[in-house]
Amino acid sequence: MKWWRNAVIYQVYPRSFADGNGDGVGDLAGIADRLSYLRDLGVDALWFSPWYPSPMADAGYDVADYRDIDPVFGTIAEAEKLIRAAHAAGLRVVIDLVPNHCSAAHPWFSAAVSAGPGSVERQRFWFRAGRGPDGSRPPTDLQSIFGGPAWTRVDDGEWYLHLFDPRQPDLNWDNPDVRAEFLDILRFWLDRDVDGVRIDSAAVLVKNPSLADADSYTDRDGVHEIYREWRALTDTYPGDRVLIGELWLPDHHRFAAYLRPDELHAAFNFEFLCCPWDASSLRSAIDESLRAHAPVGAPASWVLSNHDVTRPVTRFGRADSAFSFADRLRRRSLPLDLELGARRARAAALLCLALPGAAYLYQGEELGLWEVEDLPPHLLQDPMYHRSGGLDPGRDGCRVPLPWSGVDPPFGFTTATPWLPQPPAWKDLTVEAQINDPHSTLELYRHALHLRHTTPALGEGPLHWLPSPQDTLTFTRHPDFICVVN
């Protein structure tokens, strides 16, 4: 059995996991100090959100150098040591790769701006002349995913494309330099024994030159050629290296095309993540996911949260418990029952871990942390908040540093002031408070992960639904396991 087909992968958001040098920001030293916690939790692999040098316009997803570590997190030597230490603890390592765009501080973009219109350097990006007699209007009306126009003008009058923040210029994947560069970046990290990469915004790399609307860049057929090249390279390495795609696609057949045997190994299941806490909706999402994965022989992946979405305890504590980026502000206005949300989130975790395939946990999920929705506006860093003028509350609320110990902030995360403040009420949710408490969410996760590893029926394999009362789900996993969800 390939390890990634039934693994439980834990997402580490380095900035908020643990601070080893006392500057208020999480780092590699802090992660290294807590590897025993992750090993004892019972996960199989760690996925590290971007740790590269970056101006941090978008929390590190604006990469200035793909072959180094940002000094706020540590050094490349520390990263190599951490990979070895994780392997020694029995944990695989997956890193984040951001191929759609780089940072405006990347040497390539600086060279492109300096070189001027028509240059070879600009062909690595999407530079265009503006509309109107003086070129003062953007080349098209395309809007950024983060809000506002998807075009920004440089001093010589041309405009460049950015599907996200203006400080994240999109790379032109029709350019052979870009393709060769990322193959080399992939080699760089595979040579350092990472077990795989998670591919950010995996479906939007290839563009139609019209760049008129979302259809110009979403899920274009040419993207599959890129991932076939990546898979061919990855397969030359020993040890079952893996490519995991971040794919927000509503069409199950289009989604499954990325998981053909010569492309990606796995992809995140966002339909399941976005589901409301409703039995029929969940069953439909599970059935559709299993049906989509079956023809290509790929394992399904089950996800409840990550660094971009509202934490489950908060989401499930509201009458409208679905998730969508477009509607987060309205949902925040709804009454919140954290006790109800915590019960549902615990049940959802057990459901997730009982389903066939792989599962992903986001740090703090195992502690039952809720979304921090009252962060002071002047501390918010997410460009989704700033570019929307506050209409989108942003993603900082799920990125607040973890509570480890003690009864007051910063709860053992740091000896300084943490980069985002923690709620004082988290004193009951620290690792120290929950460890060995049989009723705690942490111990629920630890026990469930142990059960998953020691029960042959769990992980990859068939699922059979059983008759079940309204508002419940019941299924068996062959030969001797039953899951009942209320």
URBELWO-V216867 format. One line per field, one symbol per residue. ss: DSSP state (2 for helix, 1 for strand, 0 for the rest). psi: psi as a letter, one per 30 degrees, with the letter a starting at -180 (. if undefined). burial: I if it has 24 or more other ideal C-beta (glycine too) atoms within 12 Angstrom, else O. Layout:
ss=???
psi=???
burial=???
This chain:
ss=002220011111022220000000000222222022222220001111000010000000000010000000000222222222222200011111100010000022222222200000222210110010000010000010000010111000001110000000011000022222222222222200000111100000000000000222000000222222222222000000011110000002222220000000011002222200002222222222222222000000111000000002222000000000222222220000022222222222222222000111110022200000000022200022222000000002220000000000000000000000000222220022220000002222222222222200000000011000000011111000111110
psi=kkeffgljkkkjjefgdkjfghgfklleeeeefgeeeeefeglflkkklkglkkfhfhhfgjkfjfglkkfffbleeeeeeeeeeeefggklkklkkjfelalfgkeeeeeeeeflkgleefffaikllllleggfklelgkkkfgklkgkkklegflklkjfblfgikkljgfkfeeeeefeeeeeeeefggkflkkjkhfggekkkfeheaffffjhkeffeeefeeeeeeeffklghlkkkkjjikfjeeeefffglfgblellkjfeeefklikeeeeeeeeeeeeeefefggkklkkkflafflkkeeeefglejglkkefgeeeefflkkjeeeeeeeeeeeeeeefflkbllkkkkfeffgklkjghkkeffkfkfeeefggffkfagffggkkkkellglkghgelfaklfkkkkffgffgleeffkgjffleeeeeeeeeeeefgjfflbkalkkklkklkglkkllkkfhkkkkk.
burial=OOIIIIIIIIIIIIIIIIIIIOOIIIIIIIIIOIIOIIOOIIIIIIIIIIIIIIIIIIIIIIIIIIIIIIOIIIOIOIIIOIIOIIOOIOIIIIIIIIIIIIIIIIOIIOOIIOOOOOOOIIIIIIIIIIOOOOOOOIIIOIIIIIIIIIIIIIOOOIIIIIIIIIIIIIIIIOIOOIIOIIIOIIOIIIOIIIIIIIIIIIIIIIIIOOIOOIOIIIIIOOIIOIIIIIIOIIOOIOOOIIIIIIIIIOOIOOIIIIIIOOIIIIIIIIIIIIIIIOIOOIIOIIIIIIOIIOOIOIIIIIIIIIIIIIIIIIIIIIOIIIIIIOOIOOIIOOOIOIOOIIOIIIIIIIIIIIIIIIIIIIIIIIIIIIIIIOIOOOOIIIIIIIIIOOOIIIIIIIIIIIIIIOOOIIIIIIOOOIIIIIIOOIOIIIIIIIOOOOOIIIIIIIIIIOOIOOOOIIIIIOIOIOOOOOOOIIIOIOOOIOIOIO
